[in-house]
Amino acid sequence: MTERLETLMRIVVGIVTGIILYFWGYLIIVLLIANFIYTIFSGKRLKELADLCEIWNTQSYVLKRYLIFESNKRPFPFRSLEKSISRFEK
């Protein structure tokens, strides 16, 4: 694919992935609040909720790298979900 066509595709990919991540971000806020409340009352975090939030964080990072021309690897949904870039710490 030529650089010009790839640049035009970045606009489409950015819009589609941006919309998905925008709405997914609202779910992340709900999960963040739920994990916060759970941690206050139980004294420990929910690893599964933290991992799900990290997936969103990773996908937004992959999108940003793609949009600033740091990488040619297209983000979700044009590729499969990337593995988390960081690990959950206790």
Salt bridges, closest charged atoms under 4 A:
GLU6 OE1 - ARG74 NH2 3.37
ASP51 OD2 - LYS47 NZ 2.63
GLU70 OE2 - ARG65 NH2 3.87
GLU82 OE1 - LYS73 NZ 3.83
